[in-house]
C-alpha cells in the first residue's frame, strides 16, 4: 500500500497499551536500506526503558482511518542544539509489515526557501486526533531567536494544535520549509528551519 509522508509518533508502553507522549513526523528520506523520519526532539522526551517509540503509517487517501501499520522504532537520535530528532526504520521493518510504498515529503528548492519572506503563505499539515488536517497562515519571520527553545527558529501565524509537534511547515506549494515545534493560543507557532533540519541530518551520517 501507499502510505502518507506524514506519520504519527507515540512514546508508549506497548505491553500496557499506554501512550505517554505523541506527535507527528515526516518521512524525509528513503534509500535502499532505511527510511529516515524527522520530528520535534521533545516528542521523545519521555522515552525510557519501559517505553517504546512507535511510528504509525496511514493511507494518504483515507484521512480518517486508523493507522494501517504501527512499527516500533529502535533507532533514533536527537540533535544537540535544535529541537529535532531523527528516527530510522529499516527496509526490512517495512517489508515485514508489507508497507512497501512509503512516500517522502516534498522539500522546498533552495531558491524558493532562500526567498521566503514575512507575509508568505505557509501551512501546517499533520494528524490531529486521528484526522489529517491542513491549516493555512502566513510567515512572520524566517529567522528569529526564541527564548523558550534557546535557538533561532521560524515564526508563523498558523494553527498548530496540541499533539501536532513535529509536523511539517510548508510553503504555498506544499513543500517542506521547517518542522513545527510549538504553538500558542494566539495562533503563533515556531518551527526549526529547513536548513537546520538538513544540517542536523548530515550530522547523523
PAGUTOR-61332 format. One line per field, with one value per residue (C-alpha): residue number from 1; residue in one letter; x negated, y negated, z. Coordinates in nm, 2 decimals, always signed. Layout:
BEGIN
n	(NUM, ...) $
res	(a, ...) $
px	(X, ...) $
py	(Y, ...) $
pz	(Z, ...) $
This chain:
BEGIN
n	(1, 2, 3, 4, 5, 6, 7, 8, 9, 10, 11, 12, 13, 14, 15, 16, 17, 18, 19, 20, 21, 22, 23, 24, 25, 26, 27, 28, 29, 30, 31, 32, 33, 34, 35, 36, 37, 38, 39, 40, 41, 42, 43, 44, 45, 46, 47, 48, 49, 50, 51, 52, 53, 54, 55, 56, 57, 58, 59, 60, 61, 62, 63, 64, 65, 66, 67, 68, 69, 70, 71, 72, 73, 74, 75, 76, 77, 78, 79, 80, 81, 82, 83, 84, 85, 86, 87, 88, 89, 90, 91, 92, 93, 94, 95, 96, 97, 98, 99, 100, 101, 102, 103, 104, 105, 106, 107, 108, 109, 110, 111, 112, 113, 114, 115, 116, 117, 118, 119, 120, 121, 122, 123, 124, 125, 126, 127, 128, 129, 130, 131, 132, 133, 134, 135, 136, 137, 138, 139, 140, 141, 142, 143, 144, 145, 146, 147, 148, 149, 150, 151, 152, 153, 154, 155, 156, 157, 158, 159, 160, 161, 162, 163, 164, 165, 166, 167, 168, 169, 170, 171, 172, 173, 174, 175, 176, 177, 178, 179, 180, 181, 182, 183, 184, 185, 186, 187, 188, 189, 190, 191, 192, 193, 194, 195, 196, 197, 198, 199, 200, 201, 202, 203, 204, 205) $
res	(x, x, x, x, x, x, x, x, x, x, x, x, x, x, x, x, x, x, x, x, x, x, x, x, x, x, x, x, x, x, x, x, x, x, x, x, x, x, x, x, x, x, x, x, x, x, x, x, x, x, x, x, x, x, x, x, x, x, x, x, x, x, x, x, x, x, x, x, x, x, x, x, x, x, x, x, x, x, x, x, x, x, x, x, x, x, x, x, x, x, x, x, x, x, x, x, x, x, x, x, x, x, x, x, x, x, x, x, x, x, x, x, x, x, x, x, x, x, x, x, x, x, x, x, x, x, x, x, x, x, x, x, x, x, x, x, x, x, x, x, x, x, x, x, x, x, x, x, x, x, x, x, x, x, x, x, x, x, x, x, x, x, x, x, x, x, x, x, x, x, x, x, x, x, x, x, x, x, x, x, x, x, x, x, x, x, x, x, x, x, x, x, x, x, x, x, x, x, x, x, x, x, x, x, x) $
px	(+0.00, -0.10, -0.15, -0.14, -0.47, -0.30, -0.33, -0.22, -0.48, -0.40, -0.60, -0.41, -0.42, -0.32, -0.26, +0.00, +0.10, +0.05, -0.06, -0.28, -0.36, -0.26, -0.34, -0.38, -0.68, -0.75, -0.94, -1.25, -1.45, -1.42, -1.71, -1.78, -1.85, -1.63, -1.37, -1.45, -1.18, -1.22, -1.02, -1.05, -1.30, -1.08, -0.83, -1.08, -1.15, -0.96, -1.13, -1.25, -1.33, -0.97, -0.85, -0.90, -0.89, -0.61, -0.56, -0.21, -0.16, +0.17, +0.32, +0.29, +0.63, +0.82, +0.77, +0.99, +0.88, +0.69, +0.32, +0.27, -0.06, -0.25, -0.62, -0.84, -1.15, -1.46, -1.70, -1.65, -1.89, -1.83, -2.01, -2.20, -2.14, -1.79, -1.45, -1.49, -1.50, -1.56, -1.41, -1.53, -1.34, -1.50, -1.35, -1.32, -1.08, -0.87, -0.86, -0.78, -0.47, -0.40, -0.44, -0.61, -0.55, -0.62, -0.62, -0.89, -0.79, -0.84, -1.12, -1.15, -1.41, -1.69, -1.59, -1.23, -1.35, -1.61, -1.34, -1.09, -0.98, -0.73, -0.38, -0.43, -0.16, -0.25, -0.07, -0.09, +0.01, +0.04, +0.25, +0.48, +0.68, +0.69, +0.76, +0.53, +0.56, +0.43, +0.41, +0.31, +0.14, -0.15, -0.51, -0.61, -0.99, -1.21, -1.50, -1.42, -1.56, -1.31, -1.39, -1.17, -1.37, -1.71, -1.76, -1.68, -1.36, -1.08, -0.78, -0.45, -0.09, +0.07, +0.27, +0.08, +0.29, +0.16, +0.02, -0.10, -0.46, -0.69, -0.45, -0.58, -0.56, -0.51, -0.52, -0.23, -0.34, -0.32, -0.69, -0.86, -1.03, -1.05, -0.95, -0.69, -0.78, -0.52, -0.23, -0.03, +0.34, +0.27, +0.22, -0.16, -0.39, -0.77, -0.95, -1.30, -1.40, -1.47, -1.84, -1.88, -1.69, -1.92, -2.24, -2.11, -2.05, -2.41, -2.54, -2.37, -2.58) $
py	(+0.00, -0.36, -0.55, -0.92, -1.11, -1.24, -0.99, -0.97, -0.91, -0.79, -0.71, -0.42, -0.12, +0.13, +0.41, +0.20, +0.00, -0.33, -0.64, -0.88, -1.13, -1.17, -1.39, -1.40, -1.34, -1.35, -1.10, -1.29, -1.02, -0.67, -0.47, -0.10, -0.02, -0.25, -0.53, -0.85, -1.04, -1.38, -1.51, -1.76, -1.65, -1.70, -1.44, -1.18, -1.34, -1.06, -0.77, -0.52, -0.15, -0.06, -0.28, -0.24, -0.48, -0.37, -0.51, -0.49, -0.50, -0.58, -0.56, -0.91, -0.86, -0.79, -1.08, -0.94, -0.58, -0.43, -0.38, -0.10, +0.01, -0.07, +0.01, +0.00, -0.22, -0.11, -0.37, -0.74, -1.03, -1.38, -1.70, -1.87, -2.24, -2.22, -2.07, -1.79, -1.41, -1.16, -0.82, -0.53, -0.23, +0.04, +0.15, +0.49, +0.34, +0.20, +0.51, +0.73, +0.52, +0.52, +0.14, +0.13, -0.23, -0.50, -0.85, -1.11, -1.47, -1.72, -1.96, -2.32, -2.40, -2.62, -2.92, -2.90, -2.85, -3.13, -3.36, -3.32, -3.65, -3.78, -3.76, -3.45, -3.18, -2.88, -2.57, -2.31, -1.96, -1.68, -1.42, -1.58, -1.34, -1.07, -1.30, -1.47, -1.84, -2.14, -2.48, -2.79, -3.10, -3.34, -3.36, -3.63, -3.58, -3.32, -3.36, -3.49, -3.39, -3.21, -3.21, -2.91, -2.69, -2.88, -2.88, -3.07, -2.95, -3.04, -3.23, -3.19, -3.29, -2.95, -2.69, -2.41, -2.21, -2.01, -1.67, -1.81, -1.88, -1.75, -1.81, -1.99, -2.36, -2.41, -2.69, -2.77, -2.49, -2.24, -2.19, -2.14, -2.45, -2.36, -2.13, -2.28, -2.26, -2.46, -2.70, -2.92, -3.02, -3.34, -3.13, -3.17, -2.88, -2.83, -2.58, -2.46, -2.60, -2.36, -2.43, -2.35, -2.02, -1.94, -2.02, -1.80, -1.52, -1.54, -1.51, -1.17, -1.02) $
pz	(+0.00, -0.03, +0.29, +0.37, +0.42, +0.74, +1.02, +1.38, +1.65, +2.00, +2.31, +2.47, +2.69, +2.42, +2.68, +2.86, +2.55, +2.74, +2.54, +2.73, +2.45, +2.09, +1.80, +1.42, +1.19, +0.82, +0.60, +0.49, +0.31, +0.17, +0.04, -0.02, +0.34, +0.55, +0.59, +0.78, +0.97, +1.13, +1.42, +1.71, +1.96, +2.26, +2.13, +2.25, +2.59, +2.78, +2.62, +2.89, +2.94, +2.97, +2.69, +2.31, +2.02, +1.78, +1.43, +1.28, +0.90, +0.73, +0.39, +0.23, +0.06, +0.38, +0.62, +0.90, +0.90, +1.20, +1.14, +0.89, +1.04, +1.36, +1.37, +1.68, +1.61, +1.78, +1.64, +1.70, +1.76, +1.88, +1.77, +2.04, +1.95, +1.80, +1.89, +1.64, +1.64, +1.36, +1.36, +1.14, +1.02, +0.81, +0.48, +0.64, +0.90, +0.62, +0.41, +0.72, +0.76, +0.38, +0.39, +0.06, -0.07, +0.19, +0.04, +0.11, +0.19, -0.09, +0.01, -0.09, -0.36, -0.23, -0.43, -0.30, +0.05, +0.04, -0.10, +0.19, +0.35, +0.60, +0.47, +0.26, +0.28, +0.49, +0.60, +0.87, +0.76, +1.02, +1.21, +1.47, +1.68, +1.41, +1.12, +0.87, +0.89, +0.69, +0.85, +0.65, +0.77, +0.70, +0.78, +1.03, +1.05, +0.90, +1.15, +1.50, +1.84, +2.05, +2.42, +2.51, +2.28, +2.31, +1.93, +1.62, +1.45, +1.21, +1.34, +1.17, +1.23, +1.18, +1.37, +1.54, +1.79, +2.09, +1.96, +1.63, +1.74, +1.47, +1.18, +0.88, +0.80, +0.43, +0.17, -0.07, -0.30, -0.01, +0.01, +0.34, +0.49, +0.85, +1.14, +1.37, +1.74, +1.94, +1.92, +2.14, +2.19, +1.99, +1.68, +1.66, +1.60, +1.59, +1.36, +1.31, +0.96, +0.68, +0.66, +1.03, +0.96, +0.67, +0.87, +1.16, +0.92, +0.79, +1.14, +1.17, +0.89) $
